Amino acid sequence: MTDNEPKWDYTTKEGNFAAGAAVVGGNLLVLIIYILYRTVPSVHHFIIGR
């Protein structure tokens, strides 16, 4: 690729890392909430609204 050609890939290492961390963090949050929902009765009742 020469300097004259436009650059179409605007991703950065930091941006990719942040997006990946957000996905992994979101998945961990969902997993923790599910485990608490299945094992802790008070969390189960809080989530279902009873």
Secondary structure as GFF3:
##gff-version 3
##sequence-region A 1 50
A	DSSP	alpha_helix	13	39	.	.	.	ID=ss1
A	DSSP	alpha_helix	41	48	.	.	.	ID=ss2
###
